[in-house]
């Protein structure tokens, strides 16, 4: 009788849009670990940790009844892509299942080499994939006052990496936030609480797709 009940429940969940992989996790398998590797934006500079978008995403997942996800925020203010690989190797001991790679903003603001940024991110993505991580790359843009040629080359790096490595790309992490005073702190760079809420809305569909796949 119990076996028949479980079978019927599975059928109903599949018809209702709940993916088998998600069901398996929720039924008792280990939690899906999501590692956010970023800079001050993802670290939540200037606001409480619980208001930073990685923490907000955890709260949103909980509100949707998804309790089999563990959020890890490995972001450090001031970080550039140069530290990405070494930091990911350190976090590898936690065995993350999904990596949200959100670095590059400081490279752009400092006018660092776009070629070096692409190489740094590429090596990090390769390491993540070789260690069975599903990678979500967060695209970034820089203000046009850095020069259109540099700004265009900077933006293109993220598209190129996503295409070359076959990974998911968030086109612009700060969509609806960048350049808006009401979404940023007085420095005009770091999102405020409202800005982080908007970033969480932008990132959520990408997370849901990853954790609901079988």
C-alpha beads as a LAMMPS data file, in Angstrom:
LAMMPS data file: protein, C-alpha beads

214 atoms
213 bonds

1 atom types
1 bond types

-500.0 500.0 xlo xhi
-500.0 500.0 ylo yhi
-500.0 500.0 zlo zhi

Masses

1 110.0

Atoms # bond

1 1 1 0.000 0.000 0.000
2 1 1 2.838 2.358 0.894
3 1 1 4.643 1.623 -2.382
4 1 1 1.479 2.376 -4.341
5 1 1 1.049 5.662 -2.478
6 1 1 4.601 6.775 -3.280
7 1 1 4.110 5.893 -6.948
8 1 1 0.907 7.912 -7.158
9 1 1 2.586 10.822 -5.368
10 1 1 5.462 10.818 -7.848
11 1 1 3.076 10.882 -10.779
12 1 1 1.140 13.786 -9.280
13 1 1 4.324 15.753 -8.613
14 1 1 5.611 15.275 -12.155
15 1 1 2.247 16.316 -13.608
16 1 1 2.250 19.290 -11.253
17 1 1 5.614 20.495 -12.520
18 1 1 7.869 19.327 -9.674
19 1 1 10.948 17.747 -11.192
20 1 1 12.092 14.284 -10.036
21 1 1 15.553 15.569 -9.116
22 1 1 14.072 18.167 -6.801
23 1 1 11.768 15.538 -5.251
24 1 1 14.692 13.221 -4.636
25 1 1 16.608 15.937 -2.803
26 1 1 13.623 16.890 -0.679
27 1 1 12.881 13.223 0.137
28 1 1 16.038 12.871 2.187
29 1 1 19.144 13.213 0.045
30 1 1 21.861 15.729 1.040
31 1 1 21.153 19.390 0.558
32 1 1 22.159 21.178 -2.614
33 1 1 25.029 23.516 -1.732
34 1 1 25.187 26.811 -3.600
35 1 1 28.403 28.803 -3.339
36 1 1 28.413 32.504 -4.190
37 1 1 31.891 33.716 -5.083
38 1 1 31.961 37.459 -5.555
39 1 1 33.149 40.845 -4.369
40 1 1 31.642 43.570 -2.184
41 1 1 28.351 43.542 -4.079
42 1 1 27.684 39.873 -3.334
43 1 1 29.264 40.142 0.126
44 1 1 26.613 42.745 1.005
45 1 1 28.893 45.675 1.708
46 1 1 27.204 48.350 3.823
47 1 1 24.144 46.331 4.776
48 1 1 23.291 43.511 7.172
49 1 1 24.317 40.038 5.979
50 1 1 20.732 38.838 6.030
51 1 1 19.847 41.605 3.560
52 1 1 22.493 40.645 0.990
53 1 1 21.036 38.966 -2.083
54 1 1 22.504 35.467 -1.440
55 1 1 20.778 35.394 1.952
56 1 1 17.590 36.784 0.397
57 1 1 17.644 33.992 -2.155
58 1 1 17.814 31.472 0.657
59 1 1 14.801 33.117 2.261
60 1 1 12.884 33.137 -1.021
61 1 1 13.568 29.437 -1.568
62 1 1 12.347 28.680 1.943
63 1 1 9.164 30.659 1.285
64 1 1 8.588 28.517 -1.810
65 1 1 8.798 25.375 0.317
66 1 1 12.277 24.490 -0.914
67 1 1 14.227 23.455 2.160
68 1 1 16.929 21.279 0.608
69 1 1 19.317 24.107 -0.332
70 1 1 22.275 25.448 1.626
71 1 1 23.587 28.919 0.739
72 1 1 27.303 29.643 1.183
73 1 1 28.573 33.177 0.616
74 1 1 32.304 33.164 -0.070
75 1 1 32.470 36.755 -1.272
76 1 1 35.112 39.255 -0.155
77 1 1 35.004 43.012 -0.644
78 1 1 37.641 44.330 -3.018
79 1 1 38.195 40.995 -4.742
80 1 1 39.198 40.819 -8.376
81 1 1 39.130 37.792 -10.665
82 1 1 42.810 37.179 -9.845
83 1 1 41.792 35.524 -6.562
84 1 1 38.878 33.526 -7.964
85 1 1 40.586 30.196 -8.589
86 1 1 42.509 30.049 -5.297
87 1 1 39.383 30.942 -3.336
88 1 1 37.318 28.327 -5.127
89 1 1 39.955 25.690 -4.388
90 1 1 39.673 26.582 -0.712
91 1 1 35.877 26.243 -0.775
92 1 1 36.081 22.975 -2.700
93 1 1 36.372 21.116 0.616
94 1 1 32.721 22.058 1.229
95 1 1 31.806 20.280 -2.049
96 1 1 29.468 22.893 -3.560
97 1 1 27.002 21.649 -6.160
98 1 1 26.380 25.040 -7.789
99 1 1 28.764 27.963 -8.195
100 1 1 27.458 31.477 -8.751
101 1 1 30.531 33.288 -10.046
102 1 1 30.053 37.032 -9.581
103 1 1 33.468 38.600 -10.047
104 1 1 34.875 41.145 -12.467
105 1 1 33.408 44.446 -11.273
106 1 1 36.620 45.483 -9.523
107 1 1 38.702 44.479 -12.539
108 1 1 36.616 46.874 -14.605
109 1 1 36.586 49.725 -12.091
110 1 1 40.388 49.514 -11.877
111 1 1 40.759 49.328 -15.632
112 1 1 42.568 45.995 -15.440
113 1 1 43.299 43.825 -18.448
114 1 1 40.173 42.336 -20.001
115 1 1 42.277 39.464 -21.345
116 1 1 43.552 38.610 -17.862
117 1 1 40.021 38.804 -16.466
118 1 1 38.794 36.373 -19.105
119 1 1 41.660 33.990 -18.374
120 1 1 41.086 34.142 -14.607
121 1 1 37.371 33.481 -14.920
122 1 1 37.928 30.769 -17.525
123 1 1 40.323 28.860 -15.274
124 1 1 37.875 29.135 -12.392
125 1 1 34.987 27.854 -14.494
126 1 1 37.077 24.943 -15.786
127 1 1 38.055 23.966 -12.238
128 1 1 34.436 24.168 -11.099
129 1 1 33.178 22.003 -13.953
130 1 1 35.977 19.472 -13.430
131 1 1 34.776 19.179 -9.836
132 1 1 31.142 18.584 -10.804
133 1 1 29.846 22.074 -10.074
134 1 1 27.048 23.581 -12.112
135 1 1 28.237 27.126 -12.886
136 1 1 26.129 30.266 -13.168
137 1 1 28.160 33.230 -14.406
138 1 1 26.983 36.693 -13.372
139 1 1 27.569 39.219 -16.134
140 1 1 28.767 42.705 -15.267
141 1 1 29.014 46.028 -17.076
142 1 1 30.980 49.181 -16.422
143 1 1 30.045 52.848 -16.978
144 1 1 30.661 54.215 -20.482
145 1 1 33.057 56.845 -19.133
146 1 1 35.729 54.140 -19.139
147 1 1 35.607 54.358 -22.906
148 1 1 33.249 52.511 -25.248
149 1 1 35.926 50.138 -26.546
150 1 1 36.930 48.961 -23.073
151 1 1 33.314 48.850 -21.843
152 1 1 32.222 46.735 -24.815
153 1 1 35.178 44.359 -24.491
154 1 1 34.501 44.005 -20.765
155 1 1 30.837 43.147 -21.291
156 1 1 31.628 40.676 -24.072
157 1 1 33.926 38.612 -21.838
158 1 1 30.985 37.158 -19.936
159 1 1 29.040 36.200 -23.054
160 1 1 32.126 34.597 -24.577
161 1 1 32.882 32.586 -21.452
162 1 1 29.297 31.366 -21.136
163 1 1 29.258 30.267 -24.774
164 1 1 32.694 28.632 -24.685
165 1 1 32.025 26.701 -21.478
166 1 1 28.339 25.980 -22.032
167 1 1 27.220 27.513 -18.746
168 1 1 24.309 29.688 -17.654
169 1 1 24.772 33.454 -17.912
170 1 1 22.954 36.126 -15.963
171 1 1 23.294 38.901 -18.578
172 1 1 23.701 41.707 -16.031
173 1 1 23.735 41.098 -12.284
174 1 1 22.776 44.713 -11.568
175 1 1 19.846 44.852 -13.980
176 1 1 17.392 47.429 -12.638
177 1 1 19.928 48.475 -9.994
178 1 1 22.987 49.963 -11.675
179 1 1 22.843 53.731 -12.075
180 1 1 19.700 54.121 -9.962
181 1 1 20.156 56.268 -6.830
182 1 1 17.107 54.688 -5.162
183 1 1 18.676 51.245 -5.475
184 1 1 22.166 52.135 -4.270
185 1 1 23.960 53.434 -1.229
186 1 1 25.272 57.031 -1.249
187 1 1 28.512 55.894 -2.921
188 1 1 26.500 55.075 -6.043
189 1 1 28.285 51.731 -6.393
190 1 1 26.995 49.351 -3.756
191 1 1 23.327 48.288 -3.743
192 1 1 21.188 49.154 -0.752
193 1 1 18.537 46.836 0.697
194 1 1 16.127 47.570 -2.131
195 1 1 18.891 46.963 -4.645
196 1 1 19.683 43.574 -3.153
197 1 1 16.005 42.673 -3.277
198 1 1 16.040 43.424 -6.995
199 1 1 19.221 41.391 -7.555
200 1 1 17.629 38.450 -5.755
201 1 1 14.663 38.653 -8.140
202 1 1 17.064 38.658 -11.097
203 1 1 19.045 35.652 -9.887
204 1 1 16.181 33.518 -8.526
205 1 1 15.008 32.022 -11.873
206 1 1 18.543 30.828 -12.612
207 1 1 18.768 29.120 -9.216
208 1 1 15.346 27.514 -9.560
209 1 1 16.244 26.078 -12.955
210 1 1 19.421 24.498 -11.588
211 1 1 17.882 22.918 -8.484
212 1 1 14.761 21.661 -10.262
213 1 1 16.598 19.818 -13.019
214 1 1 16.699 16.019 -12.603

Bonds

1 1 1 2
2 1 2 3
3 1 3 4
4 1 4 5
5 1 5 6
6 1 6 7
7 1 7 8
8 1 8 9
9 1 9 10
10 1 10 11
11 1 11 12
12 1 12 13
13 1 13 14
14 1 14 15
15 1 15 16
16 1 16 17
17 1 17 18
18 1 18 19
19 1 19 20
20 1 20 21
21 1 21 22
22 1 22 23
23 1 23 24
24 1 24 25
25 1 25 26
26 1 26 27
27 1 27 28
28 1 28 29
29 1 29 30
30 1 30 31
31 1 31 32
32 1 32 33
33 1 33 34
34 1 34 35
35 1 35 36
36 1 36 37
37 1 37 38
38 1 38 39
39 1 39 40
40 1 40 41
41 1 41 42
42 1 42 43
43 1 43 44
44 1 44 45
45 1 45 46
46 1 46 47
47 1 47 48
48 1 48 49
49 1 49 50
50 1 50 51
51 1 51 52
52 1 52 53
53 1 53 54
54 1 54 55
55 1 55 56
56 1 56 57
57 1 57 58
58 1 58 59
59 1 59 60
60 1 60 61
61 1 61 62
62 1 62 63
63 1 63 64
64 1 64 65
65 1 65 66
66 1 66 67
67 1 67 68
68 1 68 69
69 1 69 70
70 1 70 71
71 1 71 72
72 1 72 73
73 1 73 74
74 1 74 75
75 1 75 76
76 1 76 77
77 1 77 78
78 1 78 79
79 1 79 80
80 1 80 81
81 1 81 82
82 1 82 83
83 1 83 84
84 1 84 85
85 1 85 86
86 1 86 87
87 1 87 88
88 1 88 89
89 1 89 90
90 1 90 91
91 1 91 92
92 1 92 93
93 1 93 94
94 1 94 95
95 1 95 96
96 1 96 97
97 1 97 98
98 1 98 99
99 1 99 100
100 1 100 101
101 1 101 102
102 1 102 103
103 1 103 104
104 1 104 105
105 1 105 106
106 1 106 107
107 1 107 108
108 1 108 109
109 1 109 110
110 1 110 111
111 1 111 112
112 1 112 113
113 1 113 114
114 1 114 115
115 1 115 116
116 1 116 117
117 1 117 118
118 1 118 119
119 1 119 120
120 1 120 121
121 1 121 122
122 1 122 123
123 1 123 124
124 1 124 125
125 1 125 126
126 1 126 127
127 1 127 128
128 1 128 129
129 1 129 130
130 1 130 131
131 1 131 132
132 1 132 133
133 1 133 134
134 1 134 135
135 1 135 136
136 1 136 137
137 1 137 138
138 1 138 139
139 1 139 140
140 1 140 141
141 1 141 142
142 1 142 143
143 1 143 144
144 1 144 145
145 1 145 146
146 1 146 147
147 1 147 148
148 1 148 149
149 1 149 150
150 1 150 151
151 1 151 152
152 1 152 153
153 1 153 154
154 1 154 155
155 1 155 156
156 1 156 157
157 1 157 158
158 1 158 159
159 1 159 160
160 1 160 161
161 1 161 162
162 1 162 163
163 1 163 164
164 1 164 165
165 1 165 166
166 1 166 167
167 1 167 168
168 1 168 169
169 1 169 170
170 1 170 171
171 1 171 172
172 1 172 173
173 1 173 174
174 1 174 175
175 1 175 176
176 1 176 177
177 1 177 178
178 1 178 179
179 1 179 180
180 1 180 181
181 1 181 182
182 1 182 183
183 1 183 184
184 1 184 185
185 1 185 186
186 1 186 187
187 1 187 188
188 1 188 189
189 1 189 190
190 1 190 191
191 1 191 192
192 1 192 193
193 1 193 194
194 1 194 195
195 1 195 196
196 1 196 197
197 1 197 198
198 1 198 199
199 1 199 200
200 1 200 201
201 1 201 202
202 1 202 203
203 1 203 204
204 1 204 205
205 1 205 206
206 1 206 207
207 1 207 208
208 1 208 209
209 1 209 210
210 1 210 211
211 1 211 212
212 1 212 213
213 1 213 214
